[in-house]
Amino acid sequence: MGARAADLTIYGYALAALVHLAFAGYVLVSGRFRHEGNRTSTLFLAALLCGGFWAAATVADAFSRNTGWLFAASVLDLARYGFWYAFLLMLVRPSRPAGKRGSGAWLVWVAAALVAGSAAILLVRALAQQVDAPPSRLMLSLALAMPVLGLVLLEQLFRNLGDDSRWNAKPVCLGLACIFAFDVYLYSEALLFGRLDEDALSVRGAVHLLSVPFLFVAAKRRADWIAKMQVSRTAAFYSATLLLAGLYLLFMSAIGYYVRYFGGDWGRALQLSLLFAGFALMAVLMVSGSLRSWLRVFVGKHFFSYRYDYREEWLRFTAMLSAKSAPQEVGVHVVRGLANMVECPAGSLWARTPGEDRYTQASRWNMPPVEAEEPADSALIQFLQGKGWVVDLNEFRNAPRRYGDLALPTWLLGTPNAWLVVPLQVGDDLLGFVLLAHPRTPMELDWEMRDLLKTAGRQAAGFLAQMQSTEALLEARKFEAFNRMSAFVVHDLKNIVTQLSLMLKNAERLHANREFQQDMLLTVESSLEKMRRLMLQLREGATPPGGSRGVELAPIVRRLQLTAQAQGRELVADQVERLSTRGHDDRLERVLGHLVQNAFDATPANGRVWLTVQRQSGQVRVDVGDTGAGMTEEFIQERLFRPFNTTKHHGMGIGSYESFQYIRELGGSISVASQLGQGTVVTVLMPLFEAQRGSDLLRPEETPST
């Protein structure tokens, strides 16, 4: 290494040490990372300190013949890598989407293995007093694997971040990419040729110094920058981008030509420095939102009569509002849609609290939370609701008379980087407002921009109002379903109460009858079981627990006969075949019991009520008939089986509706034949459930006898 190359090494590493340590001191003094949680900020600070001390130890090694400084520099370089690994892994974990938590665990083990393996090799070389010996192939392989892993971690971090967080994470990713990319080049060339390039080593400190400005930008942009960009006039924008890219390449080529012929002894080292500086600058130009914003404003201002392509703006804004997402994210979409129109990097939505006359921060995008509240009768709200203007805070501070008697609240004037207040109006009602930050590039708020924001604000307000109306309708439907279920339960309770009342009435004259006492106990037990099922149904929903299954109808008919007998009536059931259908035992009993009870209610005490169960064309047919009052054809066609329609004086019309709906759910049907003064026959058809006792695998002569 020549004298000038040695000087370049000393100057580069010395400057890197000063800048790293100064930045670490700034982080300590400013306290910008205190609220973020201690481990991430501690790892960030430790990596900066190790970088500064590593550069300082390298400078000391250049002036000393003692290998201790070289060993210290190697250990600090390894520690610096370890802290950057831990820092990136801490950021990758919270940014990873749900369902992918275990997919990056291998990165932790690989990072630990690389650091441990490199530390072991350093320790062995120190014990063997070979610290300054040429590196072995294994050592170079581990050294190359470490920056490669760093790039993998950066890719994992950037790929798993959402669009909102990438704006905050880009400086960090660019800064660390400079470090890792240069080291990949350095150690891959060394592994290829079997030795480290002296010129590349001499500028390593200067190249690593390039990461500090990016990290500083990230620290200044937001303290919690890892918490949680469409173009108008597309053809002109990309044409201008290609033109700038061509100019950039020509400029870099001219500098490279100059360095090649006039660099002297520093020529190759300067070429390497220029190469990586050019890559870093190109990366900044490619991902910089500020540069793109400036280019869009420049193109729209100087090449077109109007600033915006309204078709593109409206399609993009509508697509963002209509994006399928959780209801909590709709506010963020509104903010981002308005912010993208004016190149703003941040904003927040303030909406009226339901049931209260005040506005609070409902959603935010790249803006800190604000706990303040704005009353509905404040000067700001009255101005936005009455005028519908877009308030420019810069204009208000310079010329407040343009806004009349408007007085802005203290929290708004104290919000850093606040620029515009856009009202969200639906008719004369102010649904809320959006607070936007200053744009990435200076922009003048002219009439075109004001009209665009006002119109877009009204569209966003209409979308939010429709969403709120939909939520209110869904809530009303839930209450309606609950009320309907409650009506069913009240109807069943009414039947139970009627049954118990009749039993108590008969108990006055039959209390000494042992058969009546036994029937009374069975009735009370049955009523208690029904009420328990009703309570379970209220707690778990309208559908009874458990799936449908085969239900035999003969036991249900016997229970209905006992219930009628307890009421002092007789249910004739002479023709009952042993048939089964599919359904729920308790609900089928409730349906048939309702039909029988209706027949008793419509039939005088000396009349006749009967029930039959028989097979018909592969179905189960149940007939419930009576000789009672009967119904008109008009009532059967237009009112029967509809809720809250009944011929009873004290009925609710719920039982018939519930019976009709349940039989339809089972795939059956209900038909009614009735004449006034002659009686009614209700026919229920249900699917037949064949319960086979034998096995199809056995021959008829092998079927076990019962």
NUZANU-316666 format. One record per residue (C-alpha): residue in one letter; x negated, y negated, z. Coordinates in steps of 0.001 Angstrom, whole numbers, plus 500000, padded with zeros to 6 digits. Example, Ala and Ser with C-alpha at 12.3 -4.5 7.8 and 13.67 -1.06 7.14 Angstrom:
BEGIN
A487700504500507800
S486330501060507140
//
This chain:
BEGIN
M500000500000500000
G498586496606498994
A498252493595501251
R501260491864499709
A503368494994500035
A502344495232503704
D503341491609504200
L506699492309502534
T507223495248504889
I506448493158507965
Y508607490230506879
G511535492438505886
Y511566494507509068
A510930491483511283
L513870489615509747
A516019492740510063
A515121493026513755
L515961489366514448
V519289489471512595
H520408492773514147
L519576491641517671
A521128488210517118
F524344489810515865
A524375492159518861
G523979489166521143
Y526844487406519364
V529092490438519908
L528194490528523587
V528724486817524163
S531888486365522093
G533660489402523545
R535628489891520317
F535829493650520838
R536798493764524516
H540505494358524056
E540010497057521483
G539117499878523835
N535671500463525139
R534229503401523251
T534458502056519709
S533056498641520604
T530302500228522696
L529228502468519809
F529258499509517415
L527060497476519755
A524711500412520413
A524222500961516673
L523322497272516216
L520836497359519100
C519203500550517816
G518928498984514358
G517222495912515790
F514811497859517990
W514055500289515129
A513040497409512879
A510991495835515699
A509204499132516407
T508364499453512711
V506788495985512767
A504820496907515888
D503606500100514195
A502240498030511292
F499943496149513727
S499015499094515985
R496985502222515440
N498879504035518191
T501359506615516837
G503669505909519756
W505333503058517889
L505918505289514867
F507504507927517110
A509651505269518797
A510768503924515417
S511713507449514261
V513695508118517455
L515494504764517218
D516295505376513539
L517783508747514464
A519736507206517364
R521026504500515048
Y522388507151512700
G523933509008515623
F525768505914516858
W527036505072513365
Y528296508669513045
A530113508425516370
F531512505005515434
L532899506261512098
L534289509438513644
M536126507360516235
L537682505338513419
V538500508354511245
R540516510090513984
P543223507430514591
S543478506621510882
R544094510223509860
P547760510905508986
A549940513249511006
G549403516867510114
K545677516404509286
R544246516190512756
G542163519310512521
S540953518822508960
G537976516634509932
A536727518569512959
W533928520072510887
L532461516583510415
V531808516304514148
W529925519609514202
V527899518779511097
A526937515368512503
A525905516883515833
A523874519600514079
L522025517098511874
V521149514800514781
A520093517706516988
G518001519319514233
S516212516076513380
A515562515378517076
A514093518848517524
I511717518362514586
L510607514982515947
L509946516527519345
V507929519390517855
R505812516987515794
A505226514807518856
L504125517773520977
A501828518907518174
Q500476515340517833
Q501507515262514151
V503790512231514250
D501957510541511377
A501566513732509308
P503321513906505910
P506954515059506292
S507793518676505508
R510448519857503074
L512781520715505972
M512352517292507500
L513058515575504167
S516107517794503610
L517571516818506993
A516703513185506346
L518583513341503015
A521579515118504559
M522090512353507126
P522932509477504728
V524986511894502597
L527084512700505668
G527398508987506337
L528872508456502856
V531267511362503441
L532473509742506668
L532968506424504872
E535010508189502187
Q537133509896504837
L537735506606506620
F538621504574503529
R540791507298501947
N542871507861505096
L543491504182505761
G546753502604504659
D546908499699502257
D547386497291505160
S544234498359506993
R541934498545503972
W541702494775503801
N540195494835507293
A537955497875506745
K536363496943503421
P533466494884504881
V532506497687507254
C532579500307504510
L530532498111502159
G527925497287504790
L527336500866505868
A527447502047502248
C524388499833501572
I522451501621504315
F523458505147503369
A523131504680499590
F519561503335499837
D518509506150502147
V520018508721499767
Y517823507278497020
L514754507124499267
Y514918510686500593
S516178512316497366
E513156510894495524
A510873512026498360
L512354515541498275
L511900515615494499
F508249514499494452
G507200515810497873
R506269512401499325
L507919509162500431
D507772506201498044
E505654503492499721
D507355500691497800
A510820501906498756
L509756502202502392
S508416498650502331
V511840497196501440
R513946499539503568
G514265496975506341
A515321494246503900
V517904496512502254
H519345497563505612
L519553493887506452
L522235493580503744
S524698495456505953
V524722492788508670
P526635490078506706
F529386492582505903
L529694493607509535
F529721489959510558
V532580489251508131
A534510492179509618
A533975490824513127
K535122487333512112
R538092488506510074
R539925490128512980
A538887491421516339
D540993494583515855
W540164494949512178
I540521498731512142
A544045498694513503
K546457499193511852
M546479493392496391
Q549278493341491736
V548363491100489239
S550446488766487208
R549641488185483555
T547962491572483403
A546286491289480024
A544772487861480696
F543646488883484157
Y541807492006483005
S540346490190480023
A538927487546482354
T537655490316484640
L535820492010481799
L534343488671480759
L533034488016484262
A531643491565484445
G529779491012481178
L528332487721482411
Y527275489401485620
L525458492183483755
L523699489675481511
F522623487682484554
M521246490737486352
S519462491844483171
A517781488450482868
I516574488602486470
G515316492151485991
Y513397491070482863
Y511781488241484804
V510806490498487708
R509346493089485364
Y506952490701483653
F506179488217486412
G506454490257489596
G502766491039489920
D501901493372492781
W505417493083494178
G507068493927490873
R508278497463491593
A509299496718495189
L511241493666494016
Q512879495764491321
L514137498199493932
S515359495359496133
L517073493754493165
L518695497059492187
F520391497594495535
A521215493908495956
G522897494063492551
F524860497158493556
A525982495474496781
L527052492318494949
M528880494362492316
A530758496251495027
V531767492948496628
L533036491625493311
M534974494826492639
V536820495015495969
S536993491358496975
G540584490231497348
S539509486588497500
L537775486787494114
R540790488429492522
S543074485806494040
W540902483007492663
L540879484639489242
R544668485069489192
V545223481454490196
F542688480265487635
V544287482278484822
G547815481216485724
K546836477575486066
H544748477113482935
F546149479582480390
F549934479522480910
S552694476918481180
Y554110478607484303
R552138479999487172
Y554106483270487440
D555353486017485175
Y558787486172486780
R559701489527485291
E556637491183486841
E557078489368490131
W560717490401490428
L560140494005489449
R557276494289491912
F559172492580494733
T562284494698494162
A560218497889494041
M558544496991497322
L561876496280499035
S563376499499497691
A560441501704498679
K561565504711500691
S560206504291504195
A561262504233507812
P563629501405508844
Q560862499964511046
E558671499431507955
V561226497448505930
G560201494215507643
V556567494820506714
H557606495343503075
V559444492005503108
V556379490221504500
R554005491872502035
G556281491149499099
L556418487422499872
A552712487286500767
N551630488893497489
M553407486169495538
V551180483468497001
E548001485522497588
C548352485566501361
P546447488248503309
A548736488251506369
G552203487346507624
S554953488132510123
L558747488425510112
W560870486717512750
A564418488031513048
R567381487367515289
T567661489744518226
P570950491717518017
G573502490326520443
E571360487321521397
D570867483810520013
R567090483871519660
Y564474484889517107
T561483487097517918
Q558629488622515950
A560098491796514429
S557301492861512052
R553749491752511304
W551113492454508670
N547457491651509510
M548650489108512077
P548283489240515873
P551406489814517995
V553220486762519394
E555374487045522513
A557132483696522018
E560864483350521315
E562612480769519179
P566143479790520342
A568882479643517718
D569609475998518572
S565993474809518243
A564970472085515799
L563106474553513556
I566065476950513236
Q568533474132512640
F566262472652509955
L565785475977508153
Q569488476773508333
G570608473321507205
K567976472505504564
G566751475919503438
W563319474419502736
V559965476159502731
V557934474416505443
D554292473722504584
L552484473368507921
N549535471552506335
E551887469025504755
F553760468658508036
R550560467827509897
N549479465271507262
A552855463713506453
P555505464677509044
R557950462031507766
R558701464157504706
Y560481466604507007
G562594464004508806
D563180464714512481
L561764468248512357
A559812469183515485
L557792472391515298
P557445474630518376
T554152474873520195
W553639478569519420
L553901477871515673
L551453474989515696
G549057477083517759
T549197480163515505
P545814480456513777
N545755480448509989
A549518479739509737
W550515478112506438
L554152478528505305
V557524479172506927
V559938480815504459
P563632480991505516
L565658484171504978
Q569215483014504391
V572408484888503530
G574947482238502621
D574882479731505469
D573557482248507981
L569834482282508818
L568890485933509192
G565271485090510055
F562112483606508595
V558681484748507417
L555462483104508580
L552639483396506020
A548911482859506555
H546659480696504408
P545943482242500981
R542669483883500048
T541925481030497649
P543097477400497983
M546512476895496361
E548745473862495981
L552356474414497051
D554164472975494037
W557835473078493014
E557429476389491163
M556013478180494166
R558667476706496489
D561515477829494225
L560029481298493884
L559650481730497646
K563151480385498368
T564753482723495828
A562710485715496939
G563559484887500553
R567272484981499730
Q566872488323497983
A564957489746500946
A567593488395503336
G570341490065501301
F568426493336501413
L567955493094505193
A571615492179505694
Q572692495184503625
M570419497443505646
Q571850496103508920
S575401496596507600
T574546500172506629
E573182500872510104
A576320499377511666
L578507501528509390
L576586504670510322
E576990503828513989
A580723503256513488
R581011506620511742
K579268508313514645
F581775506760517026
E584584507832514704
A583341511414514711
F583058511333518488
N586567509911518824
R587919512585516491
M586260515313518520
S587632513727521689
A591126513804520181
F590747517541519561
V589621518095523123
V592492516007524523
H594936518044522463
D593543521317523809
L593624519997527355
K597249518992526839
N598075522558525857
I596266523930528905
V598058521476531191
T601423522415529646
Q600676526100530140
L599711525619533802
S602740523398534443
L605127526065533120
M603391528680535228
L603797526579538386
K607426525937537527
N608106529685537248
A606124530335540422
E608843528703542526
R611228531599541815
L608796534427540977
H606050533895543529
A606881537192545308
N606745539216542065
R603456541162541951
E603470541390538154
F603916537622537937
Q601099537097540428
Q598779539230538293
D599802537373535116
M599299534040536921
L595745534967537896
L594978536006534323
T596437532747533018
V594416530645535451
E591244532554534529
S591955532101530821
S592633528371531289
L589414527962533266
E587413529716530534
K588979527486527877
M588068524347529830
R584491525581530195
R584269526076526443
L585651522585525891
M582984521112528164
L580296523035526264
Q581709521811522980
L581637518203524163
R578039518573525260
E576709520380522158
G578930518960519417
A582045519874517504
T580789523281516327
P580910526034518958
P577539527556519895
G576578530739518052
G577290531728514459
S580454533264513054
R580891537028513402
G583485539733513027
V586542539084515208
E589276541664515766
L592730540086515798
A594688542663517844
P593146541617521227
I593892537961520411
V597552538862519746
R597784540690523094
R596373537679524942
L598869535405523207
Q601689537728524295
L600514537556527915
T600312533766527751
A603855533580526357
Q605086535953529039
A603556533702531729
Q605587530842530239
G608785532855530412
R608954533425526653
E608570536500524438
L606276536801521429
V607383539703519216
A604361541454517678
D605531544855516445
Q603546544958513185
V599860544344514079
E597219546307512169
R593707546738513565
L592040544257511203
S589073541915511625
T588047538637510053
R584916536496510260
G584857533487512581
H584610532407516226
D586740534321518691
D587783531315520790
R588546529058517806
L590653531714516083
E592599532248519296
R593060528497519555
V594356528244515971
L596812531147516294
G597795529997519768
H598594526547518409
L600827528037515695
V602620530214518255
Q603046527302520661
N604497525126517875
A606955527922517107
F608024528089520760
D608380524283520922
A610646524288517851
T612732527288518964
P615323527312521761
A615020529827524610
N617483532220522973
G615664532085519635
R613082534482518242
V609333533984517633
W607279536719516003
L603709537366514768
T602473539976512290
V598956540972511165
Q598541543012507975
R596258543594504989
Q596979541830501675
S594811542077498547
G591526542368500416
Q592466539660502932
V593988539450506368
R597479537987506425
V598875536562509649
D602518535404509728
V603876533303512584
G607639532835512283
D610477531394514298
T614214530707514106
G613847527119515236
A614654523686513846
G612500523908510702
M610903521107508656
T611732519201505491
E609821519808502270
E608762516139502237
F607212516461505696
I605358519645504711
Q603910518124501535
E602971514648502782
R602517514732506560
L601867518250507802
F598216519153508554
R597253515484508674
P595979513931511911
F598387511933514063
N601488513223512219
T603945515430514142
T607661516143514631
K607259516405518420
H608186513553520709
H605022513871522779
G602617515451520253
M599494514002518632
G599387515936515357
I595797517040516032
G596267520782516495
S597706521405513027
Y594958519346511404
E592225521184513321
S593762524579512459
F593977523702508761
Q590368522482508629
Y588960525515510435
I590797528047508265
R589441526246505184
E585909526453506629
L586336530236506867
G587384530412503213
G591066530977503961
S594308529078503464
I597529528134505266
S600943527954503634
V604290527010505153
A607840528040504230
S610559526234506175
Q614206525173506015
L616006522782508330
G618100524629510902
Q616875528071509826
G613276528263510993
T609694528289509758
V607142530894508655
V603469529917508635
T601238532275506613
V597487532328507250
L595195534142504801
M591616534848505972
P588707536912504581
L588799540571505607
F585821541755507668
E585243545479507119
A583745547049510265
Q582312550425509157
R581731552946511931
G579797555590510037
S576539555393508126
D576311555426504344
L573097557464504667
L574997560518505930
R577156562856503868
P580811563050504910
E580292566413506568
E577313564973508544
T579209562019510000
P579091562325513802
S582417563127515372
T583851560725517917
//
